[in-house]
Amino acid sequence: MAEYKLLLPSMGEGVMEATIITWLFNEGDNVKEDDSVVEIATDKVDSDVPTPVSGKIVKILKQKDEVAKVGEAIAILEIEGEGAASEEVKTETPAATPDADTLKAIEEPLQATIASNVEFSGDLYLSPLVKSIAQQENISETELKSIKGSGLEGRITKEDILAYVANRGNQPVQQAAPVQAASTPKPAISAPAATIPVSAGDEIIPMDRMRKIIAENMVKAKQIAPHVTSFIETDVTNVVKWRNKNKAIFEKREGEKLTFMPIFVKAVVKAIQDFPMINVSINGENIIKKKNINIGMATALPDGNLIVPVIKNADQLSLSGLAKAINDLAYRARNKKLRPEDTQGATYTISNVGSFGNLMGTPIIPQPQVAILAIGAIVKKPAVLETADGDVIAIRNLMFMSHSYDHRVVDGSLGGMMLKHVHDYLENWDLNTEI
């Protein structure tokens, strides 16, 4: 039998460590490839770590509440084969050349021959078989990062890498890494002027890890950005009629619920395309104009906390694609199945305060974005309509929206016009729009 070191995988840009929440298996338990074996928590999201191999857990190296670094071994598995096979990660010092016995132990259980000295960093979470194929084909780390994995948690499978090899030479050029915003000192959650008295019968409830992170992020966001908020009331009667006409058809065809959110996201994306200077970040005295339109979707969790999964490249998705992406992210958020990368990279955020029956809200702009839209509850009200025969009063579906923006780079004209364009797209929604 051979030993296999289960490493803490890369969890997205900027995530360097994670805290062990709970082990789903005990020492001595057998696990199968792709089984989730441990729940972990990062400063972005809680998620599971699957095992890329089948075997028996012989030793747990990181216990509950301990912190592990990306690329660090968290458990040892016993797998089929001879010798001591293990996952190795690239560090700042050159890795030692494996000896013949180690190579043999890796080759035999995988039935593969390592044909090069290519090494991969802890930024990549590869199974031994996939890593061996990459080494045989001299596939670089940059190329591997361009492959979209179809396996559990987005991992690259054998089929993915073989398909890449078959089509190699026709792959798009890897884009340069984006400029990172300057780091900001970590703010305190609160700084009371005096000790807050605790009276008899008061209950002291320690903040959980996620609530602390939310508190720190909110304080930082308010300290950094001068917030201004504009409001508008929108007639979404056509939107309501369109959804009522299509929701049963869509659910029967796709097996997915059709909510209002895909429509809101579509309108926001169009408005961002009209006013691309809303889709920016500030880096010192520079403005970074984002190429991609990635929409954050504020989502309430069952425990009362908040998380913001991200719809990547929302401008490239159809209404049907948006509906599926939104449903998937919302489901995984509420069931603790999000990957850290699912909460990264937002360039603009929507908060649906109407889902709680609220008419409007003034949300805090998440850094490093410069604007956020709050959508209120849809309410039936009497409204004045202009017709060819004069003004009439009719029952309409009305909704307030509020647009908070960073006054360092977004003035009232830009922030207000952006909001008005979202309003216009929703009010003039085409009842014949295809889904």
SEKE-350041 format. One record per residue: x, y, z of N, C-alpha, C in turn. Coordinates in steps of 0.2 Angstrom, whole numbers, padded with zeros to 4 digits, always signed. Example, Ala and Ser with C-alpha at 12.3 -4.5 7.8 and 13.67 -1.06 7.14 Angstrom:
2
+0066-0028+0039+0062-0022+0039+0066-0016+0039+0064-0011+0035+0068-0005+0036+0064+0000+0039
This chain:
435
+0004-0006+0000+0000+0000+0000+0004+0006+0000+0002+0012-0003+0005+0018-0003+0002+0023+0001+0006+0028+0003+0003+0034+0007+0002+0040+0002-0004+0043+0003-0006+0049-0001-0007+0055+0003-0004+0060+0002-0005+0066+0007-0011+0070+0003-0016+0071+0007-0022+0075+0005-0020+0083+0006-0019+0087+0001-0017+0094+0002-0023+0098+0002-0022+0104+0006-0028+0109+0005-0027+0112-0002-0032+0112-0006-0032+0114-0013-0032+0122-0013-0030+0125-0019-0031+0132-0020-0038+0133-0020-0040+0139-0018-0047+0141-0017-0048+0148-0020-0044+0150-0025-0045+0156-0028-0040+0161-0026-0040+0167-0030-0035+0172-0029-0036+0175-0023-0031+0176-0019-0031+0180-0013-0032+0175-0007-0034+0169-0008-0036+0164-0002-0030+0160-0001-0026+0161+0005-0020+0158+0006-0021+0152+0012-0026+0152+0016-0027+0148+0021-0034+0146+0022-0036+0141+0026-0043+0140+0028-0043+0136+0035-0048+0137+0038-0049+0134+0045-0053+0128+0044-0051+0122+0048-0055+0116+0047-0061+0117+0052-0067+0116+0049-0073+0116+0052-0075+0109+0055-0075+0104+0051-0077+0097+0053-0075+0092+0048-0072+0087+0051-0071+0081+0046-0077+0077+0045-0078+0075+0039-0084+0071+0037-0083+0064+0038-0077+0062+0039-0075+0055+0040-0070+0055+0045-0069+0049+0048-0064+0048+0054-0058+0044+0052-0053+0044+0056-0047+0040+0054-0049+0032+0054-0047+0029+0049-0049+0022+0048-0055+0021+0043-0058+0027+0041-0064+0026+0036-0061+0026+0029-0065+0022+0025-0063+0022+0018-0067+0027+0014-0063+0030+0009-0067+0036+0005-0066+0034-0002-0070+0036-0006-0070+0035-0013-0068+0042-0017-0065+0041-0023-0063+0047-0026-0069+0052-0027-0067+0059-0026-0072+0064-0026-0077+0064-0020-0076+0060-0015-0080+0061-0009-0078+0067-0005-0082+0071-0003-0081+0077+0001-0079+0074+0008-0073+0076+0011-0070+0073+0017-0070+0078+0022-0069+0084+0021-0069+0089+0026-0072+0096+0024-0075+0099+0029-0078+0106+0028-0073+0111+0030-0072+0116+0026-0067+0121+0028-0070+0128+0028-0067+0133+0031-0070+0140+0031-0064+0144+0029-0065+0149+0024-0060+0154+0022-0063+0161+0024-0060+0166+0022-0063+0173+0023-0067+0175+0018-0068+0170+0013-0073+0171+0008-0079+0167+0008-0079+0161+0010-0084+0156+0010-0083+0150+0013-0088+0146+0015-0087+0139+0018-0088+0134+0012-0084+0129+0012-0084+0124+0007-0082+0117+0009-0082+0112+0005-0080+0106+0006-0074+0104+0002-0069+0100+0004-0063+0097+0001-0064+0090-0001-0065+0089-0008-0065+0082-0010-0058+0078-0010-0058+0072-0010-0052+0068-0011-0051+0066-0018-0046+0067-0021-0045+0065-0028-0043+0058-0029-0042+0054-0024-0041+0047-0024-0045+0043-0019-0046+0037-0021-0049+0032-0016-0044+0029-0011-0046+0028-0005-0042+0025+0000-0044+0025+0007-0040+0024+0012-0042+0024+0019-0038+0030+0022-0042+0034+0026-0039+0039+0030-0035+0036+0036-0029+0036+0036-0025+0033+0041-0023+0038+0046-0023+0045+0044-0021+0050+0049-0023+0057+0047-0027+0060+0052-0029+0067+0051-0024+0072+0054-0021+0076+0050-0016+0080+0052-0018+0087+0054-0024+0089+0052-0026+0096+0055-0033+0094+0058-0034+0096+0064-0040+0095+0068-0045+0101+0067-0050+0100+0070-0056+0105+0070-0053+0112+0073-0054+0117+0070-0053+0124+0072-0045+0126+0070-0041+0121+0068-0034+0122+0066-0034+0126+0059-0029+0130+0058-0028+0133+0051-0023+0129+0047-0025+0128+0041-0020+0125+0036-0019+0130+0030-0013+0130+0028-0011+0134+0022-0012+0130+0016-0014+0134+0010-0015+0131+0004-0008+0127+0002-0009+0121+0000-0004+0116-0002-0001+0112+0004-0004+0114+0010-0002+0110+0016-0006+0103+0017-0002+0098+0019-0006+0092+0020-0010+0092+0026-0017+0090+0025-0021+0090+0030-0023+0083+0032-0022+0078+0028-0023+0071+0030-0019+0066+0026-0018+0060+0029-0014+0055+0025-0019+0049+0023-0019+0047+0017-0023+0041+0015-0019+0036+0013-0021+0030+0014-0018+0024+0012-0021+0022+0005-0017+0021+0000-0020+0019-0007-0017+0013-0010-0020+0011-0015-0017+0005-0018-0010+0007-0022-0005+0002-0021+0001+0004-0024+0007+0002-0019+0013+0003-0022+0019+0002-0018+0022+0009-0016+0026+0009-0011+0030+0015-0010+0026+0020-0006+0028+0026-0007+0025+0032-0003+0024+0037-0008+0018+0037-0012+0016+0042-0016+0012+0048-0013+0014+0054-0015+0010+0059-0011+0010+0065-0016+0005+0070-0015+0005+0076-0018+0010+0080-0016+0014+0083-0021+0019+0088-0019+0017+0095-0022+0019+0100-0018+0017+0107-0020+0024+0111-0021+0024+0116-0026+0029+0120-0027+0030+0125-0022+0036+0126-0019+0037+0131-0014+0042+0136-0017+0044+0141-0013+0049+0146-0015+0056+0143-0016+0057+0137-0013+0064+0134-0014+0063+0129-0019+0068+0127-0023+0067+0122-0028+0066+0115-0025+0061+0112-0028+0059+0105-0026+0065+0100-0027+0066+0095-0023+0071+0090-0024+0069+0086-0029+0073+0083-0033+0072+0078-0038+0070+0072-0035+0064+0069-0037+0062+0063-0033+0066+0057-0035+0067+0052-0031+0071+0047-0032+0068+0041-0036+0071+0036-0038+0068+0031-0042+0062+0027-0039+0063+0026-0032+0058+0023-0029+0051+0027-0028+0052+0033-0027+0046+0038-0027+0043+0038-0034+0047+0039-0039+0044+0039-0046+0040+0033-0047+0043+0027-0045+0040+0020-0047+0033+0020-0043+0033+0023-0037+0027+0022-0033+0021+0027-0036+0024+0032-0039+0019+0036-0043+0016+0033-0049+0021+0030-0053+0019+0028-0060+0015+0022-0059+0016+0017-0055+0013+0011-0055+0005+0011-0053+0003+0015-0048-0004+0015-0047-0007+0019-0052-0004+0024-0055-0007+0028-0060-0007+0025-0067-0003+0020-0068-0001+0017-0075+0001+0023-0080+0005+0027-0077+0007+0033-0082+0015+0034-0081+0018+0036-0086+0025+0037-0085+0026+0045-0085+0030+0048-0081+0031+0055-0080+0037+0056-0085+0036+0060-0090+0040+0061-0096+0044+0068-0096+0043+0072-0090+0046+0078-0090+0047+0080-0083+0050+0086-0082+0051+0088-0075+0047+0094-0073+0041+0095-0077+0036+0100-0076+0033+0100-0069+0033+0105-0065+0030+0105-0058+0025+0110-0058+0020+0109-0054+0014+0114-0053+0013+0116-0046+0011+0123-0046+0011+0126-0039+0004+0124-0035+0004+0126-0029-0002+0125-0025-0008+0128-0028-0007+0133-0033-0013+0136-0036-0018+0131-0040-0015+0125-0041-0018+0120-0045-0020+0114-0041-0026+0112-0041-0028+0106-0037-0029+0101-0043-0024+0096-0044-0025+0091-0049-0024+0084-0046-0028+0080-0048-0027+0073-0046-0021+0070-0049-0018+0065-0046-0011+0062-0049-0012+0060-0056-0017+0057-0058-0018+0055-0065-0018+0061-0070-0021+0067-0068-0022+0073-0072-0015+0076-0072-0011+0076-0067-0005+0079-0066+0000+0075-0071+0000+0068-0070+0004+0064-0074+0003+0066-0082-0003+0066-0084-0005+0068-0091-0002+0074-0093-0003+0079-0089+0000+0086-0090+0008+0086-0091+0011+0082-0087+0018+0081-0087+0020+0078-0093+0017+0073-0095+0018+0069-0101+0018+0073-0107+0013+0078-0107+0011+0082-0113+0015+0089-0113+0019+0090-0108+0022+0096-0107+0017+0102-0107+0012+0101-0103+0007+0106-0103+0009+0111-0097+0009+0117-0098+0012+0122-0093+0006+0124-0088+0008+0127-0083+0004+0129-0078-0001+0134-0080+0001+0139-0085-0003+0144-0088-0009+0140-0092-0007+0135-0096-0012+0132-0100-0017+0128-0095-0014+0125-0090-0019+0121-0086-0024+0126-0083-0022+0132-0081-0027+0137-0078-0032+0139-0083-0031+0138-0089-0036+0140-0094-0041+0135-0096-0040+0129-0093-0044+0123-0094-0050+0124-0089-0056+0124-0092-0062+0124-0088-0064+0117-0085-0063+0115-0079-0064+0108-0077-0072+0107-0076-0073+0101-0078-0080+0098-0077-0082+0094-0071-0076+0092-0067-0077+0088-0062-0080+0092-0056-0080+0088-0050-0083+0091-0044-0079+0097-0042-0083+0102-0040-0080+0108-0038-0076+0112-0043-0077+0110-0050-0073+0113-0055-0067+0110-0057-0065+0104-0054-0059+0101-0055-0058+0099-0062-0052+0099-0064-0050+0096-0071-0050+0088-0071-0054+0085-0075-0054+0078-0075-0050+0075-0081-0049+0069-0081-0045+0065-0086-0048+0067-0093-0055+0067-0094-0058+0069-0100-0057+0076-0102-0057+0081-0097-0055+0088-0099-0048+0089-0102-0043+0086-0098-0036+0087-0101-0035+0083-0107-0038+0077-0108-0037+0074-0115-0040+0078-0120-0046+0081-0119-0050+0085-0124-0045+0091-0126-0042+0094-0120-0038+0099-0122-0032+0097-0126-0029+0092-0124-0023+0089-0128-0025+0088-0136-0031+0086-0137-0034+0084-0144-0035+0091-0148-0036+0096-0144-0038+0103-0147-0032+0108-0146-0026+0105-0144-0021+0110-0142-0019+0114-0148-0017+0120-0147-0015+0124-0153-0021+0129-0155-0027+0127-0153-0033+0131-0155-0035+0135-0148-0031+0135-0143-0034+0138-0137-0033+0146-0137-0037+0149-0133-0036+0157-0133-0030+0159-0129-0027+0165-0131-0022+0167-0127-0024+0169-0120-0020+0167-0115-0021+0168-0108-0020+0176-0107-0025+0179-0104-0025+0186-0102-0020+0187-0097-0017+0193-0097-0013+0195-0091-0017+0196-0085-0013+0195-0079-0017+0195-0073-0019+0203-0072-0025+0204-0069-0027+0211-0067-0023+0214-0062-0023+0221-0062-0019+0225-0057-0023+0224-0051-0019+0223-0045-0023+0222-0039-0023+0229-0035-0028+0230-0032-0029+0236-0028-0024+0236-0022-0023+0242-0020-0018+0242-0015-0021+0240-0008-0017+0236-0004-0020+0233+0002-0022+0239+0007-0027+0237+0011-0030+0242+0016-0029+0239+0023-0027+0243+0027-0027+0240+0034-0033+0237+0037-0033+0232+0040-0039+0228+0043-0042+0233+0048-0049+0234+0047-0052+0239+0051-0055+0235+0058-0055+0239+0063-0059+0236+0069-0066+0235+0067-0069+0230+0071-0076+0229+0070-0080+0235+0073-0078+0237+0079-0081+0242+0082-0076+0245+0087-0077+0252+0088-0072+0255+0093-0076+0260+0097-0080+0257+0102-0084+0261+0107-0079+0266+0111-0082+0272+0112-0079+0276+0117-0078+0274+0124-0083+0270+0126-0083+0267+0133-0085+0260+0133-0084+0257+0138-0086+0250+0139-0094+0250+0139-0097+0246+0135-0104+0245+0135-0107+0241+0141-0111+0244+0145-0113+0240+0151-0118+0234+0150-0117+0229+0154-0121+0223+0153-0125+0222+0159-0132+0222+0158-0137+0222+0163-0139+0215+0165-0141+0214+0171-0144+0207+0173-0149+0205+0168-0148+0199+0165-0153+0196+0161-0151+0197+0153-0146+0201+0152-0144+0202+0145-0140+0196+0143-0141+0194+0137-0137+0188+0134-0131+0191+0130-0125+0188+0131-0120+0190+0127-0119+0184+0122-0119+0186+0115-0118+0181+0110-0112+0183+0106-0107+0178+0106-0101+0180+0102-0102+0179+0095-0099+0184+0091-0100+0184+0084-0097+0177+0081-0100+0174+0076-0097+0169+0073-0092+0171+0068-0088+0167+0065-0083+0169+0060-0085+0173+0055-0091+0171+0051-0093+0174+0046-0096+0181+0048-0099+0182+0053-0102+0188+0055-0096+0193+0057-0091+0191+0059-0085+0195+0060-0082+0198+0054-0082+0193+0049-0080+0195+0042-0084+0200+0039-0091+0199+0039-0096+0204+0037-0095+0211+0040-0094+0211+0047-0094+0217+0050-0087+0221+0048-0082+0217+0048-0075+0220+0046-0076+0223+0039-0079+0220+0034-0080+0222+0027-0084+0228+0027-0090+0228+0031-0094+0234+0031-0091+0240+0033-0087+0239+0039-0084+0245+0042-0079+0248+0037-0075+0243+0034-0070+0245+0029-0073+0249+0023-0079+0246+0020-0082+0249+0015-0085+0256+0016-0088+0257+0022-0090+0264+0024-0084+0269+0025-0079+0266+0028-0073+0271+0029-0070+0273+0022-0070+0269+0017-0066+0270+0011-0071+0275+0006-0077+0273+0005-0081+0276+0000-0086+0281+0003-0086+0287+0000-0091+0292+0002-0098+0290-0002-0103+0288+0002-0109+0285-0001-0114+0291-0003-0117+0290-0009-0122+0294-0011-0128+0289-0014-0134+0291-0013-0139+0286-0015-0145+0290-0019-0147+0287-0024-0152+0290-0028-0158+0285-0028-0164+0288-0029-0170+0283-0029-0174+0284-0035-0178+0279-0037-0183+0280-0042-0188+0275-0041-0194+0276-0043-0200+0271-0043-0201+0269-0050-0202+0263-0051-0202+0260-0058-0209+0256-0059-0212+0256-0064-0218+0252-0066-0216+0246-0069-0216+0240-0066-0214+0234-0068-0220+0229-0070-0225+0232-0072-0231+0228-0074-0230+0224-0080-0226+0226-0085-0225+0222-0090-0220+0216-0088-0215+0217-0084-0211+0212-0081-0215+0207-0078-0220+0209-0073-0224+0204-0070-0228+0200-0074-0231+0203-0079-0235+0200-0084-0231+0195-0088-0225+0197-0090-0221+0192-0094-0219+0186-0090-0217+0187-0084-0215+0182-0080-0221+0177-0078-0227+0180-0077-0233+0175-0076-0234+0171-0082-0233+0174-0088-0234+0170-0094-0229+0165-0095-0223+0166-0093-0217+0161-0095-0215+0157-0090-0217+0158-0083-0213+0154-0078-0215+0147-0078-0221+0145-0080-0223+0138-0080-0220+0134-0086-0220+0138-0091-0217+0135-0097-0209+0134-0096-0206+0139-0093-0199+0138-0092-0197+0132-0087-0201+0132-0082-0200+0127-0077-0201+0120-0080-0206+0119-0084-0208+0113-0087-0202+0111-0092-0199+0116-0096-0194+0115-0101-0187+0113-0098-0186+0117-0093-0179+0117-0090-0178+0114-0083-0184+0113-0080-0184+0111-0073-0181+0116-0068-0182+0122-0070-0179+0128-0066-0184+0133-0064-0184+0136-0058-0189+0141-0057-0187+0148-0061-0192+0152-0063-0190+0158-0066-0192+0164-0061-0187+0167-0058-0188+0172-0053-0188+0179-0057-0189+0184-0053-0188+0191-0056-0180+0193-0057-0176+0189-0053-0169+0192-0053-0165+0191-0060-0167+0186-0065-0163+0186-0071-0165+0193-0075-0171+0195-0074-0174+0201-0078-0170+0207-0075-0170+0208-0069-0166+0213-0066-0159+0213-0068-0156+0207-0068-0149+0207-0070-0148+0209-0077-0152+0207-0081-0152+0209-0088-0152+0216-0089-0157+0219-0086-0158+0227-0086-0151+0230-0084-0149+0228-0078-0142+0231-0075-0137+0230-0080-0136+0224-0083-0130+0223-0088-0131+0228-0094-0137+0229-0096-0138+0234-0102-0136+0241-0100-0138+0243-0094-0137+0249-0091-0129+0250-0090-0126+0245-0088-0118+0245-0087-0115+0246-0094-0118+0243-0099-0115+0244-0106-0116+0251-0108-0121+0254-0106-0122+0261-0108-0118+0266-0104-0116+0264-0098-0112+0268-0094-0106+0264-0091-0101+0262-0095-0096+0258-0092-0092+0260-0086-0092+0267-0085-0088+0270-0080-0091+0268-0073-0097+0265-0073-0100+0262-0067-0096+0255-0065-0093+0252-0070-0090+0246-0069-0083+0246-0068-0081+0250-0063-0074+0252-0062-0072+0250-0054-0066+0251-0053-0063+0250-0046-0058+0256-0046-0056+0258-0040-0051+0263-0038-0045+0260-0036-0039+0261-0039-0033+0259-0036-0028+0265-0035-0028+0267-0029-0024+0274-0027-0027+0279-0031-0023+0283-0036-0026+0288-0040-0028+0286-0047-0028+0279-0048-0030+0277-0054-0037+0274-0054-0040+0274-0060-0047+0271-0060-0046+0265-0065-0048+0259-0063-0047+0253-0067-0054+0251-0070-0055+0252-0076-0061+0251-0080-0061+0243-0082-0066+0240-0079-0066+0232-0080-0069+0230-0086-0066+0225-0089-0068+0223-0096-0074+0218-0095-0074+0214-0089-0079+0209-0088-0085+0212-0084-0091+0210-0085-0097+0212-0081-0099+0206-0077-0096+0206-0070-0098+0201-0066-0102+0204-0060-0108+0201-0060-0114+0204-0056-0114+0200-0049-0113+0203-0044-0113+0200-0037-0121+0200-0035-0123+0195-0032-0130+0194-0030-0130+0193-0022-0132+0198-0019-0132+0197-0011-0138+0192-0009-0135+0187-0005-0140+0182-0004-0140+0181+0004-0146+0180+0007-0146+0179+0014-0146+0172+0015-0142+0170+0020-0141+0163+0022-0146+0161+0028-0147+0154+0028-0152+0152+0033-0150+0154+0040-0143+0155+0042-0141+0156+0048-0142+0164+0050-0144+0168+0045-0145+0175+0046-0139+0179+0043-0134+0176+0041-0128+0179+0038-0129+0181+0031-0124+0184+0028-0125+0186+0021-0119+0184+0017-0120+0182+0010-0115+0181+0006-0117+0183-0001-0111+0185-0005-0113+0188-0012-0109+0183-0017-0113+0178-0019-0110+0174-0025-0110+0179-0031-0106+0177-0036-0105+0181-0042-0107+0178-0049-0111+0181-0053-0113+0179-0059-0107+0181-0064-0103+0177-0066-0097+0179-0070-0099+0180-0077-0097+0185-0080-0098+0187-0087-0105+0187-0089-0109+0191-0085-0116+0191-0085-0119+0193-0092-0115+0198-0095-0117+0200-0102-0117+0195-0107-0113+0190-0106-0113+0184-0111-0118+0179-0110-0123+0180-0105-0128+0175-0104-0135+0177-0106-0139+0172-0109-0145+0174-0111-0150+0174-0105-0156+0176-0105-0161+0176-0099-0161+0169-0096-0161+0164-0101-0161+0157-0098-0155+0155-0095-0149+0157-0097-0143+0156-0094-0142+0160-0088-0145+0166-0087-0145+0170-0081-0149+0166-0076-0155+0164-0078-0159+0160-0073-0156+0154-0070-0153+0150-0074-0149+0144-0072-0143+0146-0067-0139+0151-0069-0134+0153-0065-0136+0156-0058-0141+0160-0058-0144+0163-0052-0146+0157-0047-0150+0153-0050-0153+0147-0046-0148+0143-0043-0143+0141-0047-0137+0137-0045-0133+0140-0039-0132+0147-0040-0128+0150-0035-0132+0151-0029-0138+0153-0029-0143+0153-0023-0143+0147-0020-0144+0141-0023-0145+0135-0020-0138+0133-0017-0133+0134-0020-0126+0132-0017-0125+0136-0011-0126+0143-0012-0125+0147-0006-0129+0145+0000-0135+0143+0000-0139+0141+0005-0138+0134+0008-0134+0130+0004-0132+0124+0006-0125+0123+0007-0121+0128+0008-0114+0128+0009-0110+0124+0004-0112+0125-0002-0108+0122-0008-0104+0127-0012-0104+0133-0010-0100+0138-0015-0093+0136-0014-0089+0138-0020-0082+0138-0020-0080+0145-0018-0074+0146-0015-0072+0153-0014-0072+0157-0020-0070+0154-0026-0070+0158-0032-0077+0160-0034-0082+0157-0032-0089+0159-0033-0091+0166-0030-0087+0168-0025-0088+0174-0022-0083+0180-0024-0079+0179-0029-0074+0183-0030-0075+0187-0037-0073+0193-0038-0072+0196-0045-0079+0200-0047-0083+0201-0042-0089+0205-0044-0087+0212-0046-0090+0215-0051-0089+0222-0053-0095+0226-0051-0100+0224-0050-0106+0227-0048-0111+0223-0044-0115+0225-0039-0119+0221-0035-0126+0223-0035-0131+0218-0035-0138+0219-0034-0140+0216-0027-0144+0220-0023-0147+0217-0017-0154+0218-0018-0158+0212-0017-0165+0212-0018-0168+0212-0011-0169+0219-0008-0172+0220-0002-0179+0218-0002-0182+0218-0008-0189+0217-0008-0191+0210-0006-0186+0205-0006-0187+0198-0004-0189+0198+0003-0188+0203+0007-0190+0203+0014-0196+0208+0015-0199+0210+0009-0205+0214+0010-0203+0221+0011-0197+0223+0010-0195+0230+0011-0196+0234+0004-0198+0240+0005-0199+0245-0001-0193+0247-0004-0188+0249+0000-0182+0251-0002-0176+0251+0003-0170+0252+0001-0165+0251+0006-0159+0255+0003-0154+0256+0007-0148+0260+0005-0142+0256+0007-0140+0251+0003-0135+0246+0004-0128+0249+0004-0124+0246+0007-0117+0248+0008-0113+0245+0001-0109+0249-0002-0105+0247-0008-0100+0242-0006-0100+0236-0009-0094+0231-0007-0088+0234-0011-0082+0234-0007-0076+0235-0010-0073+0229-0014-0070+0231-0020-0068+0237-0022-0073+0240-0028-0079+0238-0027-0084+0241-0032-0085+0248-0031-0089+0251-0035-0091+0258-0034-0098+0260-0034-0102+0254-0035-0110+0255-0035-0113+0249-0033-0119+0250-0030-0124+0244-0029-0131+0246-0030-0135+0242-0032-0142+0243-0033-0146+0239-0028-0151+0242-0025-0156+0239-0021-0163+0239-0024-0166+0233-0024-0172+0232-0028-0177+0231-0022-0183+0235-0022-0188+0234-0017-0193+0230-0019-0198+0229-0014-0204+0224-0016-0208+0227-0021-0211+0223-0025-0216+0224-0030-0223+0225-0027-0226+0231-0028-0232+0232-0024-0237+0235-0029-0244+0232-0029-0249+0235-0033-0252+0241-0030-0252+0246-0035-0254+0253-0032-0258+0256-0038-0262+0261-0036-0265+0265-0042-0260+0270-0044-0260+0271-0051-0255+0275-0054-0258+0279-0060-0256+0285-0061-0258+0289-0067-0255+0287-0073-0259+0285-0078-0256+0283-0085-0258+0288-0090-0253+0290-0094-0255+0295-0100-0257+0291-0106-0263+0292-0108-0265+0288-0114-0267+0294-0120-0269+0291-0126-0270+0296-0131-0277+0299-0129-0281+0296-0125-0287+0300-0123-0287+0304-0117-0281+0304-0114-0280+0308-0108-0277+0304-0102-0276+0307-0097-0274+0303-0091-0279+0299-0088-0277+0293-0086-0282+0288-0082-0278+0285-0076-0282+0283-0071-0279+0279-0066-0280+0272-0066-0275+0268-0065-0275+0261-0066-0271+0258-0061-0272+0251-0059-0269+0247-0054-0262+0245-0058-0257+0246-0055-0250+0245-0058-0246+0241-0053-0241+0238-0056-0236+0235-0051-0230+0239-0051-0229+0242-0045-0223+0247-0044-0218+0245-0040-0212+0247-0041-0206+0245-0037-0201+0251-0036-0199+0252-0030-0193+0257-0029-0187+0253-0030-0182+0257-0033-0175+0255-0033-0171+0261-0030-0165+0259-0027-0160+0264-0025-0154+0262-0027-0150+0267-0029-0143+0266-0032-0138+0270-0027-0134+0266-0024-0129+0269-0020-0122+0269-0024-0118+0274-0024-0112+0275-0028-0107+0279-0024-0101+0277-0026-0095+0280-0023-0094+0287-0026-0094+0292-0022-0094+0299-0024-0087+0301-0026-0082+0297-0025-0075+0298-0027-0075+0298-0034-0078+0294-0038-0078+0293-0045-0084+0293-0048-0090+0292-0045-0097+0293-0048-0100+0299-0045-0102+0303-0050-0105+0309-0048-0113+0308-0049-0117+0313-0046-0124+0312-0046-0127+0311-0053-0124+0314-0058-0126+0313-0065-0125+0306-0068-0119+0303-0067-0118+0296-0069-0122+0291-0065-0122+0292-0058-0126+0287-0054-0133+0288-0055-0136+0294-0057-0143+0295-0058-0145+0292-0065-0141+0293-0070-0143+0291-0077-0142+0284-0077-0137+0281-0074-0137+0273-0074-0143+0270-0071-0146+0273-0065-0152+0271-0062-0158+0272-0067-0158+0278-0070-0164+0279-0075-0164+0274-0081-0158+0272-0083-0158+0267-0088-0160+0260-0086-0159+0258-0080-0161+0252-0077-0169+0252-0077-0171+0258-0075-0179+0260-0074-0182+0259-0081-0179+0262-0086-0182+0262-0093-0182+0255-0096-0177+0251-0095-0177+0245-0098-0182+0240-0094-0183+0241-0088-0189+0237-0085-0196+0240-0086-0197+0246-0087-0203+0249-0088-0205+0247-0095-0200+0247-0100-0202+0245-0107-0200+0238-0109-0201+0234-0104-0199+0227-0105-0204+0224-0111-0201+0221-0115-0205+0218-0121-0209+0211-0119-0215+0211-0119-0219+0205-0117-0218+0200-0122-0215+0201-0128-0213+0195-0132-0206+0193-0132-0203+0195-0127-0196+0193-0126-0195+0185-0125-0191+0182-0128-0190+0175-0128-0186+0173-0122-0188+0167-0119-0184+0164-0114-0181+0157-0115
